[in-house]
Amino acid sequence: MLPAVSVLLAMLVAQNQQLTPQEERGRQIFEHGTSASGKTIEALLAGSTRMPASILPCANCHGYDGLGRPEGGVVPPNITWEALTKPYGLTHSDGRVHPPYTERLLRRAITMGIDPAGESLNTTMPRFQLTMADATDLISYIKKLGWPVDPGLTDTTVHLGVILPPPSQGAKTSRIIQQALLKYFAHVNEAGGVFGRRIELAFTELPVEPTNRAGAISDFLRREQVFAVVGADFTGAESEIAAVMLRTGTPTIAALALLPQTDSPLNRYVFYLDGGVKEEVDALLAFAAKRFPGQSYRAAIISSDEENSREAAKWLRARLTESKFGHLVAANVPSSLGADLVFWLNSGLQSPPIAAGRDNRTTILIPGSLAAEVSSAPPNAEIFVARCAPSLPESAALDANSLERISWERAIASAEIITEGITRAGRNLSRAGLIQSLESFSNVQTSLPEAVSFGPNRRVGAGQVRVMRFDRQSQKLISVESDAHASAVGVH
C-alpha cells in the first residue's frame, strides 16, 4: 500500500472512532446514569422504588461494551445494536422470544420495560425516566456499542499520553518522568510489545496558567489520539485533569498527585498510586492524638499561597475542627505562636522563627508530599514527616536526590500498572476493558514497596502512610510508626 494511502486510511479510522456530541451525551447516560442537561434521571425498580439512575447505570449490568455478563443469577442480555436488531428476532436465556428492536421499541423498553412482543421485561431491569432528548442520545450511543470507538488503538500500536508539569514548575521532574517512561516502554517493545502491539508515547506539558489547563489537555488528547494516560503529574492541577479524563472517558494512571480527586461520585477513569497529602494530614492528626493522649493541643498551620499548600491547609483546618483534641491558635503567623504543634505546609523548612510550646518544646509536623527538603529547623523543635508508603522508604534522606528518585520510581510503577492492565484486558483491548482489568488488581507488586490494589469503588492503590522522625545527626528520616494510618484510610 502506498504511504499516502496508508496515512489517509489511518486518518479516516481516527475520525470514525470519535464520538459525536450526541453520542458523548449518550455515553454519559449509559456509563454514569446522569444527563448532560444537569437534570436528574430517575429509575423505577420493581415497579415502585425510585432512585437516581446514577446508582444503577446501564453499564453496571450490561457492561461497558454492552455484551452483558451473568452475575448473581441474573443474565443481562447483549444490547449491542447488532444483537438488538437481528432480523430474525431474539431468544433470551429465559426462553423469551420477540421480534427485533427498532429505535421506538428500544425507547419503550428502556422507559417502560416492555419488549417488542409487548411482554414485560424482567423486574431486575430498571425503568429509566428519560426525556425524549436523553433517550435519543442514549440510543445513539447504544448503536456504537461493540464498534471500535476508542482512539489510540490500531492492530499494531497503543498510543499513550503523558502529562508533565509546567516547565517553570518542574523541568527536572519532567525530564525524569520522560526518561523513565521511554526506557521502560523501550524494553516492553523490544520484548514484542503487549500482544504484538507496540506502546507509543506522546508528551505534553501543562500550561502555567491554571485556567488554560483543561482546554490544553483536551486538545492534546484529541490531537494525539490518546488511548490512555500514564505517568501523569497531577500536582497542582488535580481537579482540572480529573474532570477532563471523566468528560473524555480516558483511563489515567496518576504517578504524582498531591490531592487525589476521590470524592463521591467516583471518577472511574483516574487511578492513583496513593492518597496524597490528605491522607498524610490524617496520619499526622492521628500521630498528634497519640502524642498528646487525653489532652488538647494548640496547633498552628503555616502555609503559602501555592495552590497545593492552600488546599492542604483548607483540608487540615476542616479536620482540626472535627477533632476533639486539636485547637487551632493561629495560621501563617510563625513568630510568636507558642504552639505545641506546627503543621508546616510549605515546601521545605527554612528555620521559621517559631516560639516554643508547652515544656519549651515544639513539634513540627510535615506532610511529606509537600516537603522539598528539611535543611534546618529551630533547636527546640522535633520534626516528624508523614509520607505515603509507596513514596518514601525508611531511613531515606529527605533531600532533592531522594525526591528525584521517588519521581523516577513512581513513573515506572505507573508504567508497570498500565502494562499489566493492558495485558489483562487481552487482545480485544478497549478503554472499558482496561478499566475493568485495573479494577481487578489485588495486591499487585510493582517496583514500589507496597503492593497496589484497586476495585470498582477504589481508586487509590496503596493505603499505608508512615510517620517518620527527622534525625538531625544523620539528616535522614527514621520510622516511628510503620502503619500509622492504614487502618483509617478506608476505601476510595
Number of C-alpha atoms within 10 A of each C-alpha: 5 6 8 9 10 11 11 11 12 13 12 11 16 18 13 15 18 16 19 12 10 17 20 20 23 27 29 21 26 27 18 21 23 23 23 15 9 7 11 15 19 20 26 20 16 13 14 9 9 15 15 16 24 20 14 19 22 25 19 18 20 20 20 21 19 23 17 20 14 11 9 5 6 12 16 21 19 19 21 20 21 16 17 19 17 12 11 9 14 19 12 12 10 8 8 12 15 16 17 19 22 13 15 12 15 21 21 19 22 22 17 17 21 18 22 19 13 13 13 13 16 14 12 13 20 26 24 26 19 21 13 10 13 21 21 19 23 25 22 21 22 21 16 19 19 17 13 16 18 22 25 21 24 16 12 12 16 22 20 24 24 25 24 24 22 20 14 9 13 15 13 14 21 24 12 18 25 21 14 21 22 16 12 16 20 15 12 17 15 9 11 12 19 19 15 13 18 21 20 16 18 16 15 18 19 21 18 13 8 12 11 12 19 20 13 16 20 15 12 19 24 15 9 17 22 23 21 26 26 26 29 26 28 24 23 20 21 18 14 18 26 23 16 19 22 17 15 15 22 23 24 27 26 28 26 25 21 27 24 27 23 20 8 8 11 16 20 24 24 24 29 28 30 26 24 24 28 20 25 29 27 22 28 25 22 16 20 20 18 11 12 13 11 10 12 15 22 19 24 25 26 18 21 15 9 12 13 23 21 16 19 22 23 13 16 20 17 10 16 16 12 10 14 13 18 22 17 16 15 17 16 13 14 17 10 12 21 21 26 25 27 26 23 26 29 23 20 18 18 13 12 13 13 20 18 20 21 12 7 11 17 22 20 23 25 28 28 28 25 21 21 16 18 22 13 13 17 17 11 14 19 17 22 24 28 29 27 28 23 25 24 23 19 15 16 17 20 21 16 13 10 16 20 14 15 20 22 21 21 24 28 25 26 27 23 21 23 23 19 18 21 23 16 17 19 14 13 10 20 22 22 19 19 23 24 19 20 25 19 16 19 13 13 15 15 19 14 20 13 19 17 22 20 23 20 13 15 18 27 25 24 23 26 24 30 28 31 26 19 21 15 15 6 11 16 18 22 20 19 15 15 14 16 22 25 17 10 13 17 10 13 21
